[in-house]
Amino acid sequence: MKKTLDTICLFFKVDMWQIRREDVSPIVYLCLMVLKRLVVTVKFFTTRSVTDLASALTYSTLLAIVPILAVVFAIARGFGFSKYIEVWFRDALSSQPQAAETIIGFVNSYLVHTKGGLFLGIGLVFMLFTVLMLISNIEKAFNRIWQVRHPRSLFRTITDYLAMFFLVHCYCGNFGFVYSDGYLCARYKRICSARSCDEFCNHGYAYVLMSGVFVCLFIFMPNTKVNFSAAFFPGILSGIAMQLLQVFYIHSQIFLSSYNAIYGSFAALPLFMLWVQISWLICLFGAELSYTSQNMESFDLMGQLDELSYRYRMMLSALILGKVCKRFDEGKPAYTVVELKLETNIPVRIVQQLLFDMQNANLVTYVAGDEKEAQARYQPAVALKHLTLGYMMSRLESAGKWNLDLDVRKHLNTEQWLKFYKLRRKYLNELDEISLSNL
């Protein structure tokens, strides 16, 4: 048994990553690529503290859900769709009927008390703050998954968030109208039976819309270019998983009778929080799978900068910065991360992290190719004549802050330490003779 387990572990760690396309049939290779993506996704999901991100998003969701729904209900009432929205919301939380009724009660009370006066202004400010905090936390979580170091600019934050906010409202209104009014069924009664139409509206349409929401979320939220092909299948899987979660919660109510008997009406809150937590875990797992699908390049995606020695990190930094300087000196377009990876064969994740460290040290600067930085390119941040090997090492070593309140001169002001300073200065001066653009 132990030998079999060792063989399986060896396959997932080594053998699977060495199989080439020509070694197996196309179907086997396709299954192998799917398996690789799942393995890398699970590894990232378990090592990046994604559960902590889901917990933070759960808290933000609970804080923002009442103000957001208050605006949705207010807009729906203005267009005469309030009953459709209410039916849609109850159906969306069909697995949490007590929580749905409680939230609707809070929303109605919120709307009653925010009709005018000072409370209206305070309520609007609180609503905007909670909504922006929720969307900002979602963007931070997606950027962390996608290894994006640069958040949206203030202008793009306002415009993108407002656009998404109103599109969500339109989506909710459209879904509630189509689902509750039976409009879709009435439209297609001529080509299918009433029963099949009802089943499609009640089941198929919900799966389609939920999957569409996840696909749009995976494409829109990260502040980077996400290919539709990379977000399509993860979005579908996430949508199906969300609907299956709904079904599971609905059919598991009978097993929660003892839980309800202990906590009474208060049981709706922890159950709703658990449902939101699992929902965000599904969403973030889909985001990880989308990232893996777009950036999967054999085993190099697993590279970690923390595992590299200091000397090897300096060597790789010099290699990358040397190519950036040479490209700039030749007057050619600056490198992207992917181009540097392909030319140096250094894993993408390590290239990204090294460039980020050099950017913090004011060695390189990035130039966005478009508004979502899909083709961010890197070029030298200072004149080429100053970019020497010694200058690079000095800037990288001095990056950061000295946070300890210690009088180091009392300990380091000795003859041997002074000798060390002189030798090190001599060492860096000699490295200054090596220009990075000539490496």
N, C-alpha and C positions, 0 to 999 in steps of 0.2 A: 504493500500500500504506500509506504514512504517513497519507494522508488518511482511509483507512478506519479505521485504528487510532485516529486522533484523534476520528472520529465515534463509535466505540464507547466510548472513554473519556468523551466528553462525555455520552453517554447514561447511563452508570453514575453519573457525578458530578452531573448537573443534570437532564437530560430525564426520566429515570425517576421522579424525586421530584416532578415537576410534573404527572404524569398523574392525573386525577381519576377517580372511579368511573364517572361518567356519560359519560366520553370513550371508553370501550372496553366490550367485551362482558364479562359476568360471568366467563367462563372466562379471558379474557385478564387481567382485573383480579386474579383469584385467582393466576394464574401470576406476575403482577407483584409481588404481595404476598410470595409465597414467595421470589422473586428478591431483593426488598429485604431480607428477613430474612437470607438467606444472605450478601448483600453486607455488611450491618452486622456479622453474626457473624464473618465472615472478617476484617473490619477490626479488631474488638475482639480477636480471637484473636491477631492478629499484632502489635498495638500494646500489649497489656497484659502482655507477657512471660509468657504462659501456659506456654510451654515450660519456663521456670524453675520454675513451680509444679509442673509434671509431674515434673521432676527431683527436687524436694524430696519429693514424694509417693512417688516410686520408692524413694528412700533409706529413708523411713519404712516403706514396705511391706516391704522386704527385712529391716529390723530387727525388724518385728513379726510376720512371717508364721509363724515357728516357734512362738512363744508362743501365738498365736491358734489355730493348728491343734492345738497340744497340748491346749488346753482343749476344742476341738471333738471331737478323738479321744477324750479322757477321758470326756466326756459321752456320746458315742456308744457307748463300751464299756460304760458303766454301763447303757444301755438295750439292749445287744445288737446294735447297728447298726454295729459297727466295720468290718466287711467292706464294708458298703454305702458308708460314708463314704470308705473307701480307694479303692474302685472309682470313686466319683464324683470324687474328687480327681485320680486318674490320668486320668480322662476329661476333666476340666476343663483339665488340662495335657497333653492328648494331643499338642499341638504341641511340648511340652518334656518328653519322657519321661525324659531323664537328670536334669533339674532336679527332676521329680516324685519320682523314686526317692531322690535326695539329700535332699530336704526331708522325705520320709517317714522316712528313716533318722535325720535330726536329731530329728524329733518323737518317735520311739520312744525314742531315747537320752535325750531331755529328760524323758519320762515315767518312765523307769527310775530316773533320778537324782533325781527330785523326789517320791519316795514318802513321805518323812518327814525329820525332823531339821532342822538349820539351813538346809540347801540348799533345802528346801521353802519356807521363809519368804522367803529371798532370791529364789527362782525366782518366787514369786507376786508379790512387789513388782516385779521386773523385768518380768514379764508385764503387770501392770496399767499400769506406766509406759509401755511400748512401745505398748500398745493405745490408751491415752488420748492419747499423742503422735500416733499415726497419725490417730485420729478428729479430734483437735483441728486437725491440719494440713489435713485434708480440709475441715473447717468453715471454716477461715480462707481456703482457696482459693475455696470457694463464696461466702463472704461478700464476698470481693474482687471476684468476678465480678458479684455482685448489688448492689455498691456499698453494702453494709451496714456501718455504722460501729460498731454496738453488738453485742458478742458475747453469748452466752447467760450468764445468771447462774450462779453456782456451783451452786445447787440444781438448776436445769434442766439444767446440764451433766451432773451426776451421774445424774439420773433418765433423761434422754434417752439418754445414752451407754449406760447399763446396759440399758435397754429395747432399744436397737438391737443391742447385743452379744448378748443372748439370742435376739432374733428372727432374727439371722443364723445362730445355731447351729440353731435350729428349721428354718430354711430349708434349711440344708445337710443336716440329717438327713432332712427330707422329700424333698428332691431325690434324695439318695442312695438312699433306700428305694424311691421310685417308679421311679427310672431303672434301678437295678440288679436289683431283685427282679422286674421285669416286671409289677408290680401293675397298672399302668395298661393294659398290653396285655391282661392276663387279664380285666380288667373289661369291655373293649370288644371282645373277640373275637366276640361274638354279632352285632355290627353292622358289623364290617369284617373284612377278611381279616387273617391273621397277618402277612403281608408289609407291608401298609399300616400295621398297628399298630406293627410294629417300626420302620418308617420315621418314623412320627409320634413315637415315643418317642425315637428316636436323633437326630432333626433338629428337628421342629416343636416338641416340648416344650422343648427346650433354647433355641430362639429365644424362645418365649413367656416362659419363666422369666427369661432374661437381660434381655429388654426390661422385664419387671416390676420387676426389681431396679433398673434405671436410672431408671424412672419414680419409684419410691419414693425413690431417692437424690436425685433432682432436687427432689422436693417436701419431703423431710425435712431435708436438710443445711443449706440456707441459713437464717439466723435471720430469716426474713421470710415473709410469706404468698406461696406459690407456687400458682397456679391449676392444677388438674389438666389443663385443656385446654392450658396452656402447656408442661407437662412430658410430655404423652402422646406426641406425635409425635417430639420429640427423644429420648425414652426408647426408642421403637421403633427409630429410626434408629441409636442407639448400640448397642442390643442386636444388631441385624443386623450392624453394623460389627464388633462384637466376635467374633461367630461367623464372619464372613468372614475376620477376622484369624487365627482358629484354623485355618480351612481353608487359608489361604495358607501359614501356618507348617508345617502338616503336609505339604503338597505341595511345599514348597520345601526339604525336608530333603535331597533328592537333590543340590541345588545347593550345599549346605553341607558336602559330603563333604571337600572340600579344607580348609575351615575347621576341621573336626573333626580332620583329619590333622595340622594344624599345632599346635593347642592341646590335642588329646587330650581327656581327661575334663574339663579345665578349661573347654572350650568351652561347657559347659552354663551356666556363670554369666553370661558376657556376653550370650549369646543370651536367657537368661531375663530379664536386666535390660532388654534391648532390648524384649522382649515386654511387660514391665510398663510401660515408658516409653510405648510406643505405646498401651497400654490406657488409661493415665491421660490421654493426649492425646485419645483418643476420648471419654472421660468428660467432660473439661473443655470440649471443643468442644460436646458435647451440653448442658452447663450453660449455655454462652454462648448457644446457640440457644434454650434455654428462657427465659433472661433477655430476649433480643431479642423472642421471641414475645409475652411478657407486657407488655413496655414499649414496643413499637414504636409510635411516634406520628410518622409521616412522617419528615422529615429531622431533626427537632429532637433525636433521640436521639444525633446525632453531635456535639452541642455540647460543647466543651471549655473548662473554666474557665481553663486556662493560656493560651489564645489571647486572652483578654480583657485590655484595658488596665486599669491600676489605677483610673483615674477611672471607667471604665464598671463595674468591679466594685463600687466604692463606691456608685454610683447604683443598681445592681440590689439591693445589700444594703439600701439605704435603702427601696427600693420594697417588698421582701419584708417587712422588719421593720416598716414602717409598716402594712402590711395585717394582720400578726400582732397589733400593738398595738391597732389599731382594732377588730378582731374581739374581742379580750379586753375592751376598754373597753365594747363593746356587750353583753357577757355572752353571746355566742353560742359554740357549740362551736369549739374551736381548729382551725386549718387543718391538713390533711395536705399532704404534698408534692404529690400529684396535684392537689388543689384549688388550691394556689398556682400550679401550672403552668397549669391551665385558666383561672385568673383573670388571670394576668399574661402568659401566652403565652411565658414563659421556659422553655427546654428543661429537662426533668426532671433530667438529670444536673447541670446548673448550679445548679438550685434545691437539690438535695441537698447539693452541695459548699458552697454559700454558707451554708446552714443549719448545716452541720457546723462551718464556720469561726466562725459567730456563737455556736454552742454552746460552742466552746473559749474564746471571749472572754467567756463568761458573760452573753451578751445574750439568749439564748433557752434554753429547756429543753424537752425532749420528754416527752410522756406517752403510754405505750404503751396502745393500745386493747385488745389482747389479749396472751396470753402469748408470741406470736411476733411481736409488734409489727407486725401486719398493717396497722393503722391508726394508726401513730404520729403524734401531733399535737403541734404546736409552739406554745408560749405564751411570753410575756415572762418573763425570769428575775429581773428587778428591778421596782420600782414604776414605773408609767407616767410619773410626774412626773420621774423621772431619765432616761428614755429620750428623749433629744433627738438631733438630728443630730450635734452636736459630741461628745456622749458616745459615740455609736456609732463615729464615726471614731477617736476616741481609743482606745477599747478594741480595735478591730480592728487599729490600727497598733501597739499595744503588746503584742499577743498573741505568744507565743513567748518564747524566751530569748536573752540576749546571751551568746554562747559565746566571743567573742574576748577575750583577756586584753590589753586595750589601755587606756592611760590617755588617754581621749578628752578629758579636761578640759585637758590640755596643748595640744591642737590646736584645741579649740573655744572656749576661754576668751578670746575676743577681742571687741573692740567690735562688729564686724559680726555675729558669731555671737549676741551678747547682743541685738542689735537684731532678729535673726531670731527668737529665742525669744519676744521681746515681741510681734512681729507675728503669730507663729503662735498664741500664747496669746489674743491679741485675736480672731483669726480663729475659733478654737474657741469662745470666749465668745459671739461673735455667732451661731454655729451652734447654741449651746445654747438660743437663743430659739425655735428651730423644733422643735416637738414632733412626734415621729414618728407619733403617733396622729392628728395633724391633717393629715398629708401627703395 
